[in-house]
């Protein structure tokens, strides 16, 4: 971008959800902080001198972004989708890429893979990243004696394709076949998807915030379960995370930086970076892990585009590294601005090729897009006159 060009504006994209198509009514609590986060991000960018606009998704993404052409705006992507529909967050990222925007956070492929817990585990394992063994159960009837005999109780049962601790409560940790069957029935009925039964790792829980290219780790954080006398109660439930008014909510302290020895800290960081690479993360992400009593770091989940609220985990790690909230937001935006944009008017190096022929009406066949093979273009543009294609 030349020195006299106006820098791009920043459209802060986020969702406004009023109802859910599945799950529990209180799951809406996980969506509401997105609005406050968007405003905090907008204020931070405005304070730094950026031209900023809030772009709420109330129905369609394309409608929300219509006033902000991709040649003039970059998207700060906080969109998670509407009504709790599956893989909406990935669809938003796919659409942003197709529309030609530069945007913060990961591409749709990485988001979709990270949300689908079983597929994410398979990819992590193929890259040598330790993750707890797990089984996909599509119905309570899948919990038969042959299956049960192979399962290492206790297990934690999760919806297959949710994040933000949706569907995770005290009953999610099961220690018997009947409890497993009941929990699978709950997940299938309420969340309308298969359940993932995962071996429960009774160990320390760590969060690793990563950003950059290649990824750099911010100070590690540890969930302090010292007040939980029951090892099976050492989980971060939905109520713990989102429902501060619930009787089930426990104010779990977070230690950041985590009190880890240098060798374990290095193992955790390396494992988190390998998980980032395996799933194809970009810009920023958070890796949630458990360290077994034997000292093995297990990846539980990789969170592309984690919550950036000032009181959330990613911002906490950034503060521990001496970044203000404004610094953090500005750095994430800068990572997005480094991306080549297909509508970059200043750089011919990154423009997509333009096919120079016209359709005979002085209209270019492909004004914005990847170059197609000549024969394909000829088939698209040719007309038959007297039995010959011209």
MIVO-856967 format. One record per residue (C-alpha): residue number from 1; x, y, z. Coordinates in Angstrom, 2 decimals, always signed. Example, Ala and Ser with C-alpha at 12.3 -4.5 7.8 and 13.67 -1.06 7.14 Angstrom:
<nodes>
<1 <+12.30 -4.50 +7.80>>
<2 <+13.67 -1.06 +7.14>>
</nodes>
This chain:
<nodes>
<1 <+0.00 +0.00 +0.00>>
<2 <+1.46 +3.38 -0.98>>
<3 <+2.13 +6.06 +1.60>>
<4 <-0.65 +8.34 +0.34>>
<5 <-3.30 +5.60 +0.16>>
<6 <-6.03 +5.49 +2.74>>
<7 <-5.60 +2.43 +4.99>>
<8 <-8.43 -0.09 +4.89>>
<9 <-11.32 +0.22 +7.28>>
<10 <-11.99 -2.54 +9.78>>
<11 <-15.42 -4.18 +9.87>>
<12 <-15.85 -5.98 +13.20>>
<13 <-18.06 -8.94 +12.32>>
<14 <-20.08 -10.69 +15.02>>
<15 <-23.35 -12.58 +15.45>>
<16 <-26.53 -11.58 +17.26>>
<17 <-28.51 -14.70 +18.16>>
<18 <-31.97 -14.65 +19.71>>
<19 <-32.86 -18.35 +19.65>>
<20 <-31.29 -21.79 +19.26>>
<21 <-32.26 -24.71 +17.05>>
<22 <-30.80 -27.28 +19.48>>
<23 <-29.22 -27.64 +22.88>>
<24 <-30.29 -26.13 +26.19>>
<25 <-31.97 -22.69 +26.55>>
<26 <-29.10 -21.45 +28.70>>
<27 <-26.66 -22.12 +25.86>>
<28 <-27.57 -18.64 +24.65>>
<29 <-25.40 -17.36 +27.48>>
<30 <-22.34 -18.37 +25.47>>
<31 <-23.41 -16.16 +22.54>>
<32 <-24.12 -12.95 +24.40>>
<33 <-20.51 -12.10 +25.34>>
<34 <-19.75 -11.93 +21.60>>
<35 <-21.58 -8.58 +21.39>>
<36 <-19.60 -7.11 +24.30>>
<37 <-16.37 -8.48 +22.81>>
<38 <-17.13 -6.87 +19.43>>
<39 <-17.68 -3.50 +21.09>>
<40 <-14.46 -3.82 +23.08>>
<41 <-12.52 -4.69 +19.91>>
<42 <-14.16 -1.81 +18.04>>
<43 <-13.31 +0.67 +20.79>>
<44 <-9.70 -0.53 +20.95>>
<45 <-9.23 -0.17 +17.20>>
<46 <-10.89 +3.25 +17.13>>
<47 <-8.62 +4.42 +19.96>>
<48 <-5.64 +3.36 +17.85>>
<49 <-6.86 +5.54 +14.98>>
<50 <-8.47 +2.93 +12.74>>
<51 <-11.62 +3.56 +10.72>>
<52 <-13.95 +1.00 +12.31>>
<53 <-17.53 -0.18 +11.89>>
<54 <-19.58 -2.79 +13.74>>
<55 <-21.06 -5.38 +11.38>>
<56 <-23.60 -7.55 +13.23>>
<57 <-24.91 -10.70 +11.54>>
<58 <-28.63 -10.83 +12.26>>
<59 <-29.68 -12.95 +9.30>>
<60 <-27.19 -13.22 +6.42>>
<61 <-23.46 -12.63 +6.34>>
<62 <-23.57 -11.06 +2.89>>
<63 <-26.14 -8.55 +4.07>>
<64 <-24.04 -7.61 +7.11>>
<65 <-20.99 -6.91 +4.94>>
<66 <-22.75 -5.22 +2.00>>
<67 <-21.68 -1.69 +3.05>>
<68 <-18.02 -2.73 +3.36>>
<69 <-16.44 -3.70 +0.00>>
<70 <-13.45 -6.04 +0.27>>
<71 <-11.16 -3.69 -1.61>>
<72 <-11.58 -1.07 +1.11>>
<73 <-12.20 -3.05 +4.31>>
<74 <-10.61 -5.86 +6.27>>
<75 <-12.80 -8.02 +8.52>>
<76 <-12.07 -8.57 +12.20>>
<77 <-13.89 -11.88 +12.35>>
<78 <-15.71 -12.64 +15.60>>
<79 <-18.57 -14.42 +13.82>>
<80 <-19.70 -17.73 +15.28>>
<81 <-22.95 -18.18 +13.37>>
<82 <-26.61 -17.95 +14.27>>
<83 <-29.00 -20.14 +16.24>>
<84 <-26.40 -22.75 +17.17>>
<85 <-26.36 -24.34 +13.72>>
<86 <-23.52 -26.76 +13.16>>
<87 <-20.35 -25.54 +11.42>>
<88 <-21.66 -21.98 +10.97>>
<89 <-18.37 -20.53 +12.18>>
<90 <-16.52 -22.38 +9.42>>
<91 <-19.08 -21.27 +6.83>>
<92 <-18.47 -17.64 +7.77>>
<93 <-14.73 -18.00 +7.18>>
<94 <-15.30 -19.82 +3.88>>
<95 <-17.65 -17.06 +2.75>>
<96 <-15.23 -14.31 +3.75>>
<97 <-12.52 -15.92 +1.66>>
<98 <-14.85 -16.40 -1.30>>
<99 <-15.99 -12.78 -1.08>>
<100 <-12.39 -11.62 -1.26>>
<101 <-11.83 -10.26 +2.25>>
<102 <-8.71 -10.30 +4.33>>
<103 <-9.85 -11.37 +7.77>>
<104 <-8.56 -12.27 +11.19>>
<105 <-8.39 -15.81 +12.45>>
<106 <-8.29 -19.19 +10.77>>
<107 <-9.62 -20.35 +7.43>>
<108 <-12.85 -22.33 +7.28>>
<109 <-11.12 -25.68 +6.75>>
<110 <-9.18 -25.40 +10.00>>
<111 <-12.25 -24.23 +11.92>>
<112 <-14.43 -27.06 +10.61>>
<113 <-11.74 -29.63 +11.38>>
<114 <-11.17 -28.35 +14.90>>
<115 <-14.90 -28.34 +15.71>>
<116 <-15.39 -31.93 +14.51>>
<117 <-13.73 -33.56 +17.50>>
<118 <-13.34 -37.05 +16.04>>
<119 <-11.75 -35.85 +12.79>>
<120 <-9.50 -33.46 +14.69>>
<121 <-8.30 -36.32 +16.86>>
<122 <-7.53 -38.47 +13.84>>
<123 <-5.46 -35.69 +12.26>>
<124 <-3.64 -34.95 +15.52>>
<125 <-2.80 -38.61 +16.01>>
<126 <-1.53 -38.89 +12.43>>
<127 <+0.88 -36.05 +13.22>>
<128 <+2.12 -37.72 +16.40>>
<129 <+0.24 -35.40 +18.76>>
<130 <-1.05 -37.18 +21.88>>
<131 <-4.80 -36.89 +22.41>>
<132 <-6.99 -39.04 +24.70>>
<133 <-8.53 -42.10 +23.04>>
<134 <-12.20 -41.63 +22.20>>
<135 <-15.19 -43.37 +20.65>>
<136 <-18.06 -41.93 +18.56>>
<137 <-21.46 -43.15 +19.78>>
<138 <-24.44 -42.26 +17.60>>
<139 <-27.13 -43.77 +19.77>>
<140 <-27.58 -45.14 +23.30>>
<141 <-27.91 -48.52 +21.60>>
<142 <-24.23 -48.25 +20.63>>
<143 <-23.42 -48.76 +24.31>>
<144 <-23.55 -52.55 +24.19>>
<145 <-21.51 -55.01 +26.17>>
<146 <-18.93 -55.47 +23.42>>
<147 <-18.35 -51.73 +23.34>>
<148 <-18.33 -51.30 +27.10>>
<149 <-15.70 -53.99 +27.59>>
<150 <-13.23 -51.93 +25.54>>
<151 <-13.83 -48.60 +27.27>>
<152 <-11.44 -47.29 +29.95>>
<153 <-13.81 -45.74 +32.49>>
<154 <-14.07 -43.00 +33.64>>
<155 <-14.99 -41.17 +30.43>>
<156 <-16.10 -37.66 +29.59>>
<157 <-18.98 -37.47 +27.11>>
<158 <-19.24 -34.46 +24.78>>
<159 <-21.31 -33.45 +21.77>>
<160 <-19.26 -34.35 +18.70>>
<161 <-19.25 -30.90 +17.08>>
<162 <-19.66 -28.17 +19.70>>
<163 <-17.30 -25.86 +21.54>>
<164 <-17.53 -23.37 +24.44>>
<165 <-18.25 -26.28 +26.86>>
<166 <-21.75 -26.75 +25.44>>
<167 <-23.22 -29.97 +26.81>>
<168 <-20.57 -30.23 +29.53>>
<169 <-21.81 -30.48 +33.11>>
<170 <-21.15 -32.66 +36.15>>
<171 <-23.00 -35.58 +34.53>>
<172 <-20.66 -35.49 +31.52>>
<173 <-18.06 -37.52 +33.42>>
<174 <-19.31 -41.10 +33.61>>
<175 <-17.93 -44.09 +35.51>>
<176 <-20.39 -46.85 +34.55>>
<177 <-22.04 -48.30 +31.43>>
<178 <-25.49 -47.07 +32.50>>
<179 <-24.24 -43.52 +33.10>>
<180 <-22.57 -43.60 +29.68>>
<181 <-25.77 -44.78 +28.02>>
<182 <-27.79 -42.05 +29.74>>
<183 <-25.35 -39.33 +28.75>>
<184 <-25.19 -40.45 +25.14>>
<185 <-29.00 -40.33 +25.06>>
<186 <-28.90 -36.79 +26.43>>
<187 <-26.40 -35.56 +23.83>>
<188 <-28.22 -37.19 +20.91>>
<189 <-31.63 -35.87 +22.03>>
<190 <-30.66 -32.34 +23.05>>
<191 <-27.83 -31.54 +20.67>>
<192 <-29.03 -33.62 +17.71>>
<193 <-25.63 -35.10 +16.96>>
<194 <-23.40 -38.01 +17.89>>
<195 <-21.58 -38.14 +21.20>>
<196 <-17.85 -38.43 +21.74>>
<197 <-16.86 -40.58 +24.72>>
<198 <-13.27 -39.68 +25.62>>
<199 <-10.94 -41.20 +28.19>>
<200 <-10.87 -38.86 +31.18>>
<201 <-7.35 -37.64 +31.93>>
<202 <-7.14 -36.96 +35.66>>
<203 <-4.40 -34.36 +35.56>>
<204 <-3.54 -30.67 +35.30>>
<205 <-5.49 -28.63 +32.73>>
<206 <-3.59 -26.05 +30.71>>
<207 <-4.49 -23.46 +28.08>>
<208 <-1.90 -22.46 +25.49>>
<209 <-2.55 -19.21 +23.61>>
<210 <-0.70 -19.04 +20.29>>
<211 <-0.40 -16.39 +17.60>>
<212 <+1.75 -15.41 +14.64>>
<213 <+3.37 -17.17 +11.72>>
<214 <+5.14 -19.30 +12.79>>
<215 <+3.11 -19.53 +16.01>>
<216 <+4.50 -18.03 +19.18>>
<217 <+3.22 -19.09 +22.60>>
<218 <+2.01 -16.53 +25.10>>
<219 <+2.44 -17.35 +28.81>>
<220 <+0.79 -20.68 +29.66>>
<221 <-2.29 -20.75 +31.88>>
<222 <-3.48 -23.46 +34.31>>
<223 <-6.97 -24.06 +35.69>>
<224 <-6.62 -24.33 +39.47>>
<225 <-8.67 -27.35 +40.59>>
<226 <-7.12 -27.47 +44.05>>
<227 <-10.49 -26.77 +45.71>>
<228 <-12.09 -29.80 +43.98>>
<229 <-11.61 -32.83 +46.22>>
<230 <-13.27 -35.21 +43.74>>
<231 <-10.90 -35.87 +40.82>>
<232 <-13.86 -36.54 +38.52>>
<233 <-15.25 -33.05 +39.25>>
<234 <-12.13 -31.38 +37.87>>
<235 <-13.65 -30.12 +34.64>>
<236 <-14.58 -26.70 +33.27>>
<237 <-18.34 -27.02 +32.84>>
<238 <-20.69 -24.77 +30.89>>
<239 <-21.91 -23.23 +34.14>>
<240 <-18.35 -22.56 +35.30>>
<241 <-17.58 -20.77 +32.07>>
<242 <-20.77 -18.88 +31.28>>
<243 <-23.50 -19.04 +33.96>>
<244 <-22.13 -16.99 +36.83>>
<245 <-25.56 -16.92 +38.48>>
<246 <-25.94 -20.69 +38.54>>
<247 <-25.70 -22.69 +41.75>>
<248 <-23.43 -25.07 +39.79>>
<249 <-20.95 -22.32 +38.95>>
<250 <-17.56 -22.60 +40.62>>
<251 <-15.17 -19.68 +40.49>>
<252 <-12.19 -21.64 +39.26>>
<253 <-8.98 -19.61 +39.61>>
<254 <-6.60 -19.45 +36.67>>
<255 <-2.85 -19.32 +37.22>>
<256 <-1.06 -17.38 +34.50>>
<257 <+1.82 -17.86 +34.04>>
<258 <+1.28 -21.49 +35.01>>
<259 <+3.67 -22.84 +37.66>>
<260 <+5.39 -25.39 +35.43>>
<261 <+8.96 -26.57 +35.39>>
<262 <+10.98 -25.64 +32.29>>
<263 <+10.98 -29.14 +30.83>>
<264 <+7.21 -29.62 +31.12>>
<265 <+6.57 -26.08 +29.88>>
<266 <+8.69 -26.79 +26.81>>
<267 <+6.88 -30.10 +26.15>>
<268 <+3.48 -28.41 +26.44>>
<269 <+4.47 -25.56 +24.13>>
<270 <+5.94 -27.86 +21.48>>
<271 <+2.84 -30.08 +21.58>>
<272 <+0.55 -27.06 +21.20>>
<273 <+2.52 -25.76 +18.22>>
<274 <+2.42 -29.19 +16.56>>
<275 <-1.36 -29.27 +17.06>>
<276 <-1.62 -25.80 +15.47>>
<277 <+0.33 -26.99 +12.44>>
<278 <-1.55 -30.28 +12.14>>
<279 <-4.96 -28.58 +11.95>>
<280 <-3.80 -25.64 +9.83>>
<281 <-4.49 -22.81 +12.29>>
<282 <-3.75 -19.22 +11.35>>
<283 <-3.25 -15.88 +13.14>>
<284 <-4.29 -16.97 +16.64>>
<285 <-5.70 -19.98 +18.47>>
<286 <-5.87 -21.62 +21.88>>
<287 <-4.95 -25.23 +22.61>>
<288 <-6.54 -26.88 +25.67>>
<289 <-4.54 -29.69 +27.20>>
<290 <-4.38 -32.11 +30.11>>
<291 <-1.11 -33.36 +31.55>>
<292 <-1.39 -36.92 +32.82>>
<293 <+0.11 -37.97 +36.18>>
<294 <+2.94 -39.50 +34.11>>
<295 <+3.72 -36.06 +32.66>>
<296 <+2.34 -36.63 +29.13>>
<297 <+0.62 -33.55 +27.59>>
<298 <-2.64 -34.59 +25.89>>
<299 <-4.44 -32.20 +23.53>>
<300 <-8.13 -32.02 +24.38>>
<301 <-9.19 -29.40 +21.86>>
<302 <-7.79 -26.84 +19.46>>
<303 <-9.85 -23.65 +19.48>>
<304 <-9.51 -21.63 +16.30>>
<305 <-10.68 -18.03 +16.86>>
<306 <-11.07 -18.35 +20.65>>
<307 <-12.90 -15.75 +22.75>>
<308 <-11.00 -12.45 +22.75>>
<309 <-13.05 -10.73 +25.47>>
<310 <-10.94 -8.67 +27.90>>
<311 <-11.66 -11.14 +30.72>>
<312 <-11.19 -14.30 +28.63>>
<313 <-8.23 -16.64 +28.54>>
<314 <-6.46 -15.37 +25.44>>
<315 <-6.43 -11.77 +26.71>>
<316 <-5.23 -13.02 +30.10>>
<317 <-2.20 -14.67 +28.51>>
<318 <-1.55 -11.55 +26.43>>
<319 <-1.60 -9.40 +29.58>>
<320 <+0.87 -11.77 +31.23>>
<321 <+3.16 -11.04 +28.28>>
<322 <+2.73 -7.27 +28.93>>
<323 <+0.31 -6.64 +26.05>>
<324 <-2.61 -4.34 +26.75>>
<325 <-5.97 -5.32 +25.29>>
<326 <-5.45 -2.68 +22.59>>
<327 <-1.99 -4.08 +21.82>>
<328 <-3.43 -7.58 +21.49>>
<329 <-6.24 -6.51 +19.18>>
<330 <-3.86 -4.42 +17.09>>
<331 <-1.42 -7.29 +16.67>>
<332 <-4.16 -9.69 +15.57>>
<333 <-5.34 -7.11 +13.02>>
<334 <-1.78 -6.66 +11.78>>
<335 <-1.50 -10.42 +11.20>>
<336 <-4.60 -10.21 +8.99>>
<337 <-3.29 -7.18 +7.10>>
<338 <-0.17 -9.11 +6.16>>
<339 <-2.28 -11.52 +4.13>>
<340 <-2.29 -11.02 +0.36>>
<341 <-5.73 -9.85 -0.73>>
<342 <-7.27 -10.67 -4.08>>
<343 <-8.64 -7.13 -4.22>>
<344 <-5.35 -5.47 -3.26>>
<345 <-5.32 -2.46 -5.57>>
<346 <-1.72 -1.51 -4.83>>
<347 <+0.10 -4.77 -5.50>>
<348 <+0.02 -6.51 -8.87>>
<349 <+1.99 -9.37 -7.33>>
<350 <-1.03 -10.57 -5.38>>
<351 <-3.81 -9.82 -7.83>>
<352 <-5.63 -12.76 -9.28>>
<353 <-5.12 -13.11 -13.05>>
<354 <-7.61 -11.53 -15.44>>
<355 <-8.45 -13.17 -18.75>>
<356 <-8.23 -10.45 -21.38>>
<357 <-10.80 -11.67 -23.91>>
<358 <-14.37 -10.41 -23.98>>
<359 <-17.66 -12.02 -24.77>>
<360 <-18.22 -9.85 -27.81>>
<361 <-20.21 -7.27 -25.86>>
<362 <-17.10 -5.56 -24.45>>
<363 <-17.47 -7.41 -21.14>>
<364 <-14.56 -9.32 -19.64>>
<365 <-15.27 -12.98 -19.17>>
<366 <-13.49 -13.19 -15.81>>
<367 <-12.99 -9.79 -14.17>>
<368 <-12.05 -11.19 -10.73>>
<369 <-11.00 -14.78 -10.31>>
<370 <-8.48 -17.48 -10.95>>
<371 <-7.46 -18.11 -14.52>>
<372 <-9.40 -20.88 -16.21>>
<373 <-8.00 -23.05 -18.94>>
<374 <-8.29 -21.52 -22.38>>
<375 <-10.48 -24.35 -23.71>>
<376 <-12.85 -23.99 -20.78>>
<377 <-13.20 -20.28 -21.45>>
<378 <-13.77 -20.91 -25.12>>
<379 <-16.55 -23.35 -24.27>>
<380 <-18.11 -20.78 -21.95>>
<381 <-17.85 -17.83 -24.33>>
<382 <-18.13 -19.42 -27.76>>
<383 <-21.25 -19.17 -29.88>>
<384 <-22.27 -21.39 -32.77>>
<385 <-22.75 -19.68 -36.09>>
<386 <-23.40 -21.84 -39.13>>
<387 <-22.48 -24.96 -37.20>>
<388 <-19.03 -23.61 -36.23>>
<389 <-17.86 -22.37 -32.87>>
<390 <-16.21 -18.95 -33.02>>
</nodes>
